[in-house]
């Protein structure tokens, strides 16, 4: 029953959380203080925005790996953009001669049904993990794209599966965390978390390290899990549901938890941002904020895109507000990315906005595509990865404009 309610309400909640019904702040003319250089761009395939599928590329060992919504997974050389391989994940089907329809089965055909992939890519060394709307998880070889294994989990996979050197960790929309054996795909453990009555569409990708899995949930909690056995090491509440209606009580932790040194950061919708000790989950500081996006940090501050599309920087040590920028209100911003002293966000009209990470000063703007950008931004060394809503991947560098550039 709860799952049906979530589906029925997802469009309403998505609207509430994206500022889409409010008039966007008008963008003022600006003399850019930062220049954008495009390193390369590629058409990455179909992006399914209607199902709130926030596909995000991943990077490792000189490769950028990306999937689309039609089952294609592609790898590109990170320096040149040359395609290294491309595969399409398919589901075996059986043809019923009497009824003349295809259904899942074991008889392989050339016209096997493509798998509707979702949620982005997880990558660790030579392993690439992706998931599907139908609750399948696939592990591919990062060198060739060859499928190593596939495994069925409990429900839709709307966030990127995350591998370490032993397990692939998957967060499904029914609130479960699955640990799958990296070598075989065998189910090693499952962590269950009580679900909220109503939640935002989507789920946070888990933060996975060799010694810890940190995951946020739709009931406003965050948990650290032992990757060897799925046992909780600690859990902590980020936000407490408040209000008279179920809509008012939505407190999803939908951004991937952020680890900086010995601290874990997490934030919720209609709740707070918290800093917790990595070892025990002890609360260090908390501030009221509402967000459904990923966080970013430069080591001294943590950056947040709020649900009204303000950008806020909090001191990493004590939680004091360092700066706020509200020049992009109601423009449906992505979560922030930190790159080379800049905080970067993208909006629904396809603009990139650049702020000074120390002061919040608005420095530059560039329109890269008219279709807009919903997918989270990624950072690859000194490069920014931007996937627009037409499915084109842009790889950019940013640098201050000097007198020689004028």
N, C-alpha and C positions, 0 to 999 in steps of 0.2 A: 504493500500500500504506500509506504513511504517513497519507494522508487517512482511510482506513478505520480505522486505529488511533486517530486523534484522535477520530473520531466515537464509536467504541466506548468510549473511556475518558473522554469529556467529562463524563458524569454523575459519575464517580468523582472526577475532578479538581475539578469544580465544588464537590462536597461538601467536599473537602480544603481548598479555598480560602475557604469561606464560614463556617466554624465551625458549620455546620448540625447536625453530629452530637453536639456538646457542649452541655451544659446552659447556657442563657443566664444571665448574671449577673442576679440579682434587682434590680429597680429599687426604690430606697428612696423613701419619701415626701420631697417637696421643696417648699419655699416658693419659687415662681418669682420670680426677680429680673429677668426679662425678659418682656415681654408680646408676644403675637403678634396682629397685626391682619390679617385676611384682606381683601385688596383686591378680588379676584374669583376665581372658580373655574369651570371648564367641563369637561364630559364630552368628553374628547378622542378616545375610540374604544377599540378593542380592543388590549390589550397582550399580546404573545405571550411569556410568561416561560418556557414550556417549552423554547423554543429558545435560551434565554439571550440574548434580544434586548433590550439595554439602550437603549431609545429615550430620547433626550434632546432637549428643545426647544432652539430657537435664537432669538436676538433681534437685531434690527437695524432702525434707522430707525422706531421706534415700533411695530414688529410683533413678535409672538411667533409663530413658525411651528413646527408640530408635525405629526408623522405618526403613524399607527397601523399595526398589522400587517396590515390588510386593503386597503392601497393608498390610503387617504384621507390627504391632506395639507391642513392647515387653517392659516389665518392669523387672528390676533386682534389687536385694538387693545390695546397694552400697558397703557394707562391704564384702560380701561373693561371690557375683556374681550369687547367686541362682535366677532362674527365678521365678518371682512372678505371672505373667500372660502374655498371648500372645493372640492377637486377629487379625483377618484378615478383613479388610474393603472391602465390596463388593457392587456391583451395581445390583439392581434387574433387571432382563431381561424378555423379552417376546419372546416366540418361535413362529415364523411365519411358520405355517405348509405348506403353499403354496410355499413360497420362501426358506424355510429351513435355516433360519438364525436367530440369536439372535439380539435383539435390546433392548435398555433401556425401561423399563416399570414398571409395578406394580406387576406383577405376580412373587412371590418369588419361587425360585427353589434351590435345593442343589448345582447346578453348576452355581450359580450367578457369574457374571463377577467380578474379583478382581479389585479394584481401584488402578490405577498407582500412588501411593503416591510420594510426592516430597518435597524437601526443608527443611526437618528437623522438630524438635519437639519444641513446646513452652509449658511451664509448669508453673502453678501458684497454689500453695497450692494443692487442690484436683482435679484440672482440667488439662487435657492434650489436646493440640490442634495440629492438623496436617492438611496439605493441599494436593492437587493433581494437576496433569498436566491438568486435565479437569475442573479446577476452583472450586472444592468443598473444603469446610472446615468442619472438623469433630471435635467435642468435646467429649472426653472420660473421664470416671471417673478414676482418678489416682489410686484408691484402687483396682479396679476390671477390668478395661479396657472396661467396658460397655459403649456403645455409648449413649450419652445424646441427641445429635442433629447433623444434618448436614445441611449445607447451601451452595447454589450456589452463587459464586461471578463472577466478570466480565471476568476474564481470568485466565491463569495459575498461580499457586502459587509456586514460585521457592525459596521462603525464608520461614523461620519458622513463623507461626502465633504466636502472642505474647499476652497472656491474662494478665489482672490485675484483681482486685476484682469486676469489673463491665462490662468490654467489652473485646472481643477478637479482636485484631488489625491485619489486613492482608494487605500485600503489594503485589499487583498483577503485572504481567509483563507489563500491559498496563499503568502503572504509577499511578494507583489509590490506595488510602488507604481506607480500609473499616473498620468500627466499628460495630461489631456484639454483640448483647446482650449476656452476659455470661450465663444467665439462660436459655434463649429460642433460641438463634441463630438468632433472628430477626435483620434485617438490621436497625441500628440506624442512621448511617450517612455515607457519602462518601466524601473523599477529592480528588479533581482532580488537577493534576499538568500537565502543558504543556510538551509534550514529545519531545525528540530529534529526528532528522531524522534517526539517526543510533546510536546504543548503543551496549554495551557488553551484552552477554547472561547472564541473571540472574538479581536479584534485592536484595537490602539490606534488612535484617530483621529490622523492626522498633525497636527502643529503647522505651520501655513502662514503665511508672511509674504511680502511682495513679493520678498524677496531670498533666502529660505531655506525649505526644507521639512525638518522634523525628525520622524523616525519611529522608533518602537521596534519590536523584532522578537522572535519567539518563541525565538530562539537566545541571548537575553540581550544583544543589541547595540542600539546606537542610532546612527543615521546622519543627517548633514546633507546635503541634496541640492539641487543647483541647480535651481530651478523652471523655468528656460528650456530645459534640455536633459537633465535627469535624471541628470547626472553627480554622483557623490559628492564633496562638498567635504571631508568628514572622516567617520570612523566611530570608535566607541569602545565598548569592552565594559563593560556595567553589571555583569554577573554572570558567573561562570565555573561551568558545570555541575559538580556534585560528587555523589558517591554511586555505589552499585553498581547500582541499578536505574534504568530510564528515568524512573519517577515521581520518584525523588529528584533527578534531573538536570533537571527542568523549571525554567526560569529566564525565563519570559516577561516581557517589558516590555509590560504590557497597559493601563497608564494613559497618557493623552496627555502627552507631554513638556510641561514648564512653562517658560516664558521669563520671567525677571525681570531687567530691565536687560540687562547683558552676560552673564548666566549662564543656562545651560540645566540644568534638573533632570529626572532620570528615575529610576525605581525599578522593581525587578523582583520577581517571585515567587521566594522562597527565595534571595534574593541581597542587594542593596544599594540604597541611594539614593545617587546621585552628583550633584555639582555640576560642570559643565563650562563652560569658556569658550565663549562663543558663536562667536567668530571661528575658533578652531582645534580645538575639542573637547578642549582640554587639561584634565586632571583637576585640580580645585581641592580637593575633599574627598570623602570617601565614608564611609558608615556602614552597618553590617549592618542589614538590615530585610527583611521579606517582605510584599509587598503586590501586589494586582492592580487597584488602584483609582487614580483620578486624584488628583493632588496639588493643594494650594492654598497661597497665600502672602498675607501682609499687607505684604510688602516687607522685613520684618526677620527673619521666620521662615518656614520651609516646613513645612506640616502634612501628616501621613501617617496613614491608617487602616491598621493592620497586619492580617495575616490572622487573628490571634486577637482582633481588634476592640479593641485598644488604640489610643488616639490619641496621637501623638507630635509634638512641635514641635522642629525643629532650627534652630539659628542659621544664617541664610542665608550669613553670611560665612565661618564656620569649621567648620560642621557639628556644633558642640557641642549636646548635648541640652538644650533649654530646660525642657521639662516633659513628663510622661507622665500620661495619665489612663486607668485600667483599670476604670472603673466600669460599662462596657458590654460586658464580655468576652463573646464568643460570641453576640452579638445580630445578627450578619449586617449590619453597618453598611455604608452607602454610603461613598464617598470624601468627604472634607471639603469644605465650601464656606466661604469667608471673606466676612463681611458686617458692616460697621459695628462693628468691634471684636470680633465674635463668630466662633467656629468652630462650624459647624452640620453635623450628620450625621443621617441617618434610619436606621431599622432595619426588620427584617422584620415587626414587629408594627404598623408605621405610626406609631411615635413619632418626633418631632423632638427632638433633644438639642442643647442650646446650652452651649458652654463659653466662658470668657473667653480670648481669643486670647493675652493676655500671660502668664497664670498657669496656664491649664488648669483653673481652677475650674469645677465643674459648676454652671451658673446656672439652667437652666430646662428644662422638658420639656412637649411638647404632642402628644397623639395626634390625628392628622389623618384617619386612615382605618384600618379594621381589616384591610384586605387586605395591608398592608405596602408598603414602598417599596424597589424594587431599582434603579430608574433613577438615574443620577447627578444630583445637585442642580445647579442653574444659578443664576447671579446676574445680575440685570438692574438695573444702577444700584443703588438702595437697596432692591431687592425680591428675594425668594427665590422661585425657581420649583421646585415639587415635583410630580412626576408619580407618582401612586400606582399600585398594581398593578391597580386596577380601571379605569385609564385616565382618571382625573380629574386635571386640572391645577389646582394650588393656587398662587395668587400671594399672598405674604405680606410684611409688613414686621415688623421686630423693633426693639424699643426698650427701654431700661432702665425699670423700674418706679420711679416717683418717689413722694413722699409724697402728691402730688395724685391719684395713681392708686389709692392705698389706700382 
